[in-house]
Amino acid sequence: MAEVVYILCALTSAACAVLLLRAWRRTRMKLLLYSGLCFTAFTVNNVLLFVDLVLIPAGDLSLARTLASLVGSGVLLFGLIWDVS
C-alpha cells in the first residue's frame, strides 16, 4: 500500500510542476517559474523516495532525497525573496 502512495505523490508533484510551468510559459510570471521548478525538484524527491524504499531497500538515498528537497525549497525561497514584479 505504501508503494501506491509514493507513486501517487510523485504523479501529483509532476502534475503540479507541469501545470505551473505551462502557466509560466503563457504568462511569463516569474513566481510561476520558481514554483514549477520547486515542484520539479519535489517530483525528483518523490521518485528517489520510491527507489530508495521500494526498489533498492538495502541502499540509502536519504542524502540525495534531502538534497532534492533542499534545492526545491531553495528555488522557491529565492523566487519569493527576489521576485519584485
C-alpha positions as CSV (number, residue, x, y, z in Angstrom):
1,M,0.0,0.0,0.0
2,A,2.8,2.4,0.7
3,E,4.2,1.9,-2.8
4,V,0.9,3.3,-4.2
5,V,1.1,6.3,-2.0
6,Y,4.7,7.0,-3.1
7,I,3.7,6.8,-6.8
8,L,0.7,8.9,-6.3
9,C,2.8,11.6,-4.6
10,A,5.3,11.6,-7.4
11,L,2.5,11.9,-10.0
12,T,0.8,14.7,-8.1
13,S,4.0,16.6,-7.8
14,A,4.7,16.1,-11.5
15,A,1.2,17.2,-12.5
16,C,1.6,20.4,-10.4
17,A,5.0,21.1,-12.0
18,V,3.6,20.6,-15.5
19,L,0.6,22.9,-14.8
20,L,2.8,25.6,-13.2
21,L,5.3,25.6,-16.0
22,R,2.6,25.7,-18.7
23,A,1.1,28.7,-16.9
24,W,4.5,30.3,-16.7
25,R,5.0,29.8,-20.5
26,R,1.7,31.5,-21.1
27,T,2.0,34.4,-18.8
28,R,5.8,34.7,-18.1
29,M,5.2,35.4,-14.4
30,K,8.5,34.6,-12.6
31,L,6.8,33.2,-9.5
32,L,5.1,30.5,-11.6
33,L,8.5,29.6,-12.9
34,Y,10.0,29.3,-9.5
35,S,7.1,27.3,-8.2
36,G,7.2,24.9,-11.2
37,L,10.9,24.3,-10.7
38,C,10.3,23.7,-7.0
39,F,7.7,21.1,-7.8
40,T,10.0,19.5,-10.3
41,A,12.6,19.1,-7.6
42,F,9.8,17.7,-5.3
43,T,9.0,15.2,-8.1
44,V,12.6,14.1,-8.1
45,N,12.5,13.7,-4.4
46,N,9.4,11.5,-4.5
47,V,10.8,9.3,-7.2
48,L,14.0,8.9,-5.2
49,L,11.9,8.0,-2.2
50,F,10.2,5.3,-4.2
51,V,13.5,4.0,-5.5
52,D,15.1,4.2,-2.0
53,L,12.3,2.4,-0.1
54,V,10.8,0.1,-2.7
55,L,13.3,-0.8,-5.4
56,I,16.6,-0.7,-3.5
57,P,15.7,-1.2,0.2
58,A,19.3,-2.1,1.1
59,G,20.6,1.2,-0.4
60,D,20.5,4.6,1.2
61,L,19.4,7.6,-0.9
62,S,18.5,9.8,2.0
63,L,21.2,12.3,1.2
64,A,20.0,12.6,-2.4
65,R,16.4,12.9,-1.3
66,T,17.3,15.6,1.2
67,L,19.4,17.5,-1.4
68,A,16.4,17.4,-3.9
69,S,14.1,18.8,-1.2
70,L,16.6,21.5,-0.3
71,V,17.1,22.5,-4.0
72,G,13.3,22.7,-4.5
73,S,12.7,24.7,-1.3
74,G,15.7,26.9,-2.1
75,V,14.4,27.7,-5.6
76,L,11.0,28.7,-4.2
77,L,12.5,30.7,-1.4
78,F,14.8,32.5,-3.9
79,G,11.7,33.3,-6.0
80,L,9.7,34.6,-3.1
81,I,12.5,36.9,-1.9
82,W,13.9,38.2,-5.1
83,D,10.7,38.4,-7.3
84,V,9.8,42.1,-7.1
85,S,7.3,42.2,-10.0
